[in-house]
Amino acid sequence: MNAQKTILIADDDQSIRTVLSQALKREGYNISATDNGATLYQWVSEGQGDLVITDVLMPGENGLDLIPKIHRRRPEMKVIVMSAQNALTTAVSASEKGAMDFLPKPFDIDKLVEMVRNALQQTHIQIREPANEGTTRALNKSFIVGQSRAMQGIYRTIARLTNTDLTVMIAGESGTGKEIIARALHEFSHRKEGPFIAVNMAAIPRELIESELFGHEKGAFTGAVQKMTGRFEQAARGTLFLDEIGDMPYEAQTRLLRVLQEGEFTTVGGRKPVKTNVRIIAATNQSLRQLVTQGKFREDLFYRLSVVPINVPPLRERKEDIPALVQHFLLSSGVVKVFSPQAMSALQDFAWPGNIRMLESFIHRLAVLTAQDNIDERTVRSELATIALASDSSLPISGDLFALMRQTVTSYFDAHFSRDIPQDLHGYVTAAVEQPMIEWVLRNTGGNQIKAAEILGINRNTLRAKIRQLGIEVKK
């Protein structure tokens, strides 16, 4: 079947054309490859090809600008866009222009083959209008950093959701950037000219949730001295972002479900229904499925809110994005600093329990407090050791904390004193650091030595020996 299909490839990089051609020929496809958009468009105009794979930046015409021309000539033609440029911007622009899919460079060849196979199995393509000024403004307003595979999947999802009102559920740990993604979904939608209203369910007292969301009439309850407009009305013709939805009281969930089903609500103390015209995006750092099982979250509301799920990975699972994030935060701080390769590796080795929010605070702090323009590994590891000990015990901590503290002490001596310093003094200072660290970990694990040893990155017998050696009292 594949032998009957011809794929047209346009990319000015000969190595990419060769790799793509060889991989797709192995799948049984016919291939025509060129290094420019003019030849590609000529082939399409002559009726050649069943699928187009095009780069964005090529000699002559831009690959994105070719897509509307191709579809005017052959509306059924499917187009996959490749690019090494800003992933979210290009993904959304490609989607707006009418591309079926987007693939960032460098790409996984198996992923590309899968894309081609899926595209050729589809009989229809949704052709969108070209990107307008509103989209351009949105592209300039939103900045999501990251080229990891997980982030590329999120970019493609955002691109596919442009000009839709589908409800989205964004799941991820605290600090992973869920609200930034929600704002991007709003800015790339047809509601972009409307308001974006964010509400944190965890920050509102339970008894005020319904009043906050739906508003109340004067005299509706004690303290209601005047009429108040709720968030649903404030977000009219825009987007309402319900953050930490898992903390919404059960009774309020029932009312939210009714609003989603009927498209109207009544204010607290009111009688006249109010029509609503908002798009709902929700977010959670909890497992809503588990809350459903525990009877704390309505199952029907869960499915209403999770029409399109987006899972945001923690920073420790996308460490390849850390250099780009660091550069972004340095630019936003307005301070010129350069991290050595070893310092950047130290940042990537850390677990970042507070995720992107924690990294941002750390970089801003380091940029302001570090006198030298070049930040080295010793400086980074010393600061990381400080924040590791100050981290909330309920957050995940990397299993390299013990090694990190040892290396910090050693690095400090090597940087400030002679390298022939007596070993016993090294041991004394190291012990002085180890004891409060071990006590802190034991205290925050409730005296659980197995868990403490795991956090410290040592085995249980070593921990027991140090507890005896340092005279640490274990309280359970």
N, C-alpha and C positions, 0 to 999 in steps of 0.2 A: 504493500500500500504506500509506503514512504517513497518508493521509487517514482511514484506519479506526482510527487510534490516537489516544487522547486523553491528554494529559499534564496532571497536576494540579500547580500551582505554589503554594507558600506561602512568602511573604517579606514582612515588614513594610516593606521599602524599595520604594516605588513605582517608582523608576527601574530597579531590578533586575528587578522583575516585567515592566516594559515591554520592557526589552532582551531578556529571556529569551523572552517571548511573541512578539516580532517575529522573533527568530532562528529559533525552532522552527516558527512559522507558515510561514516561507519554505521550511522543509524539508517542508511538507505535513502537519504534525500539527495536530490540534485542541487548543486550549488553554483551560483554566479556571484562573484565578489569584485568590488571596485573600491577605489580609494577616494571617491568624490560623490557628492550628491547629485550632480548633473547627470552622470551616467545612470545612477540608480533611478532617477525620475524618468529617464528615457526608457529604461527597461520596463518600468511600471506602465508608462504610456503605451508601449507596444503590446501590452497584454501579458508580459512575462511574469512569472513568479506567483506563489501562493502565500508568501509571508515575507515581510521585510524586517531585517535586523539592522539598525542604523546607529552610528555614533552621533554625538551632538556636534562637536567641534571638528569640522573637516574643511579642506580647501573649497572655496566657493560658498554654497548655501549651507546654512545651519541645519542640522538634522531635525531639530524641533520644527523649524519653519517648513520643512518638506512635508510633514504629516498632513496638514490640511489640504495641501495641493494633491497629495496622493489620494486622499479620500474623496476629493471633488472629482478626480479622474476615475477612481475605482473605489466606490464606497465600501465594498466588501473586503478590501485588502486589510490584513492584520499587520500591526507594526509593533515591534519590540524595540525599546530605546536602551542603548548602553551609554554610560558616561562616567567619567572620573570626577565630575564637578560636584558641587554641593548636593548631597543626596536628596534631602527633602525638597529643596527648591526645584530640582530637575524632575523628581518623581511627580510632583504636583503639576508642573508645567507640561510634562509629557502626557499626563492623564487629561488635563484640560484640552490639550491639542487633539486628543483622540487616540493616543497610543493604548494598546491592549495591556502592556506591562512595561516595567522598568527594571533594568539590571545594572547595579553599580559595578565599577571597575575598582580593584581586580575582582573577577567573578569566579564562581564555582561552575566549572564546565558541565557538571551533572545537573546543576540547577538550571542552566540555560537549555540543555536538552529537554528537561522536563517542561520548561516554559513553552518551547517550540511544539512539543507533543500536545500539550493541553490547548495551545492556541489553534492548532490545525484541527483539533477535534470539535471546536466550537463552530457553530454555523452562523452566529450573529455577533456583531461587535457594536458596542454602544459608542456612538460618535458624539462627543461633546463639542460645544462651541469653543472657539479659541479663547485663550486666557484674556481677560479684560483688565482694565486698570485696577479694579478692586482686587483681583487676584495678585497683581503686581504689588499693591500696597501690602497685602497680607504676607506675601513672601518676604518683604522687607521688615515686617513687624515680628515675625516668628523666627527663632533661631534655636533649633535643636541640634546638639552636637553629637556626632558619633558615626563611625563607619562600620561598626561591628555587624555581624550577620543579624543579630537580634534586632538592632536598630533599623537595619535595612527593611526588615519585615514590617516594622511599625510605619516606616515611611510609605511603603506600598499600600498599607491599609489606609493611611490618611489620604493618599492620592485617590484611592478607589471610593472614598466616602465623600469626595467633593460633590456639592450640589445634591446631597441627600439629607433627609431628616431622621435617619435611623438612630435609635438610641444606642449609646456606647457605654460599656463598662470597662474602666481602666483599673487594672489590678497591679499592685506592686508595693514593695516596702516603703516606709516613710523616707522621704528625701530622694526618691528616684526620678522625680520630675513629672508626676502625673498631671499636675495642673498646667504645665507648659504644653503637654500633649493635648490636653483639653482645649487650650486656647488656640493651638494650631488647627484643630478640627473645626473650631468656630471660624477662624480667620480664612480658612479655605472653603467655606460653605457659602451658600447664597444668602445666609443670615449675617454675613460679615459686617454689614452696615448697622445691624442691630446691636443691642447691649450684650455683654458677657458678664453674667452675674454669678459669682462664686459664693457658695454657702458651705461652711464647715459644720457638719452635723455634730461633731464631738465638742464643739465650742459653745453650743447653745443649750441652756437648761432645758430639761425634758418638757417642763410645763409650758415653755414658750415656743416650742418647735412649730406647732400649727399656726400660731400667730405670726411667726417669722416668715413662714412659707406662703401663707394665704392671706395675711393681713387680718385686721380686726376692726370692728365698729366701735365707736365711742360708747363707753359704758358696758362693753361686752364682758368685762371682768374687772375686779378690783385693780385699780391702777391704770385702766384704759381710759385716760382722760381725753383722748382725741383719736380720731380715725387714723389707722396706719395702713399704708399700702404694702402688701407682701411681696416676696421675691418673685413669685410667679408673674405678678403684674409688672414688676420692674423689668423683667426679662422679656417682655412682649416683643415678638418678631425677632428675638435673639436666641441666646443659649443660656440655660440654667445649669450650672455645674454643681452637683451635689457631692461634695467631698466627704470622705469617711462615712459613706452611706451605711456601713455596718453598725454604726452607733445610733442610727435612727430608732426611736422607741417603736415598739410593735404596733401600738395604736395609731401612730402617725403613718406607719407603713401602709396600713389599711386605707387611709385617706389618700395617700399618694397614689396607690394602685387605682383607686376610683377616678382620680384626676386623669391618669394616663389612659384609662379605658374610655371615659366619657368626654374628655377634652374640656371640662369645665369644673369649677369649684365654687364654694361659697366661703366668704370671709367668716372668721370667728364672730359669732353674734349676728351675722347677716342672714338674709333669707333669699335674696335674689342671686341666681347662678351667674357666675362670671366666666365667659368663654376664655380659653387660654390658647395662645399660639406661641409655644416655645419648643425648642429642642432640648431634650434632657441628655446630659452626659454625667455619669456617676463615676465615683472612684472609691477604692477601698484598699486598706493595707491588711485586711483580714481575709480569711477564707469564708466567703459567703455560703458556699456549699456546706461547710461545717456548721455555720450558724443556722442554716436551714435544718440540718439534721438535729441540732440541739433545740429546735423550736423557737429560736430567737429572731429568725428572719423568714418572711413569707416566701414560700416557694414560687407562687405565681408572680410576685413582684420581682423575684430574682430573674425569672425568665423574661419578664417585660423589660427589665433594665439591661439584660445581657444579650440583646439582639446581635451586637457586634462586640466581642470581647477583645481587649488589647492587654497583653501581659507585658509589663515593663520590667526588664531584668535588673537585679541589683548590680551595683557598680563592680562588685567582686567577680561577676560573671561576664563583664565586658571591659576587662582591664586594658584591652587594646585601644579603647577610646580615651584613656586617661591623658595621654600627651595632648590630644586635641582639646580636651576639656581644660587642661592646665593653661594652654595658650589662650583660650577664650576668656578664662577668668583673669589672667594677667592683663589682657587688653581692656577688660571691663574695669579693672582696678586703676588703670592709667599709670601704672608703674612698670618701668622697663627692667625685667629680670630675665636671666637665662639659667635654666636648670641643666646641670651636667648630665650626661647619659646615665651615670651611676645614680645620681639623685633621682632621675626619672624612674629608673628601675626600682629604687626604694619605694617610690610612690605606688608603683604597680604591684609591689610585693605586699603592700598593706591591705587589710580586709575591708576598710572603710565601712564600719557598721552603720554610719549615718548617711551613707551613699553620696550622691552628688552634692547635696546640701552641705555635708560635712567637708567634702573636698573643696568646695568653693570657699567656705570659711577659712579653711586651713591655708589655701593659696593666698587669699587676701591678707591674712594675718602675717604670713611669711614675707609677702611682698612689702609690707609696711615696716615690719620690725627688723628685717635683715638689712644690714648696712651695705654689704657688698652686692654688686650687680650680678655676680655669678654665684648661684646657690649650689653648694656641693652636697655630697652624700651624707657627710657627718652632720651638717645642719639639719637636713631633712629627717634623718633617723633620730636625732635628739628630740626634735619637735614631735615626731610621731610617737616616741616613747612617752612623752608628756601627755598627749591626748589619749593614748591607749589606756593609761592609768586613770584618766578622768572620765572615760566612756561609761555610759549607762550599762550596768551589768545585765540588763534584760536584752541588750543587743548582741548579735553574733560577733565574736571576737576571733581573730585569726589565731591558729595554733602555733604561731611563731613569736608570741609575746616574750617568752623567756629568752629566746635567742636574740630578739631585738634589743632587750634591755642589756644583755651581756655585751653585745656589739657596741651599744651606745657608750657604755662605760669605757670599753677598750679604746674606742675612737676618740673619746674625750682625752684620755691620757696620752695617746699617740699624738694628738694635735697640740697639746699644751705642755707636755713634759718630755724629758728624754726617753728614748725607747729602751734604755737599760734600767728603767725603774724597777726596784725590787718586786719580785713576783708576789711576796706576801702582802705588800701594800695594794697591789692589784686585787688580790683576794679579799682584803679587808673592805675596800670600797665596793667591790662587786657584791659582797655579802650584805653591805649596808643598803644596797639597792634591792637585792633579792628579797630580803626579809619583809619590808613593807609591801612589796609586790605580791609575794606569796600570801601574806595576811589578807591583803585586799581581795585577791581572787577567792580564797577560802571563805571569807566573810560573805562575798556575793554569790557563792555557790552553796551557801548553807552548810559548809563544812564537808561537802561532797568531794572527797579526794580524787575520785576517778574523773569527775568532770573538771576539777581544778587542774589536774595533770594534763588533760586534753587541751585546755585553754593555754596552759603554760608551754605546751610543746615538749614535755618530758614524760617519762614513764612513771607509773605510780610508785615503784620502789625508790626511784631517785627523789621523788617528792617527799616520801616518808623519811628518807635519810636527811633531807634538808630541814624538815620540820623538827627532827630530833637535834640536829646539829645547831640550828639557830634558836632552839628553845621556843618554838612557836606553839601557842596554845590553840588547839582546834576546838571551836565551839559549834555545836550542832543544834 
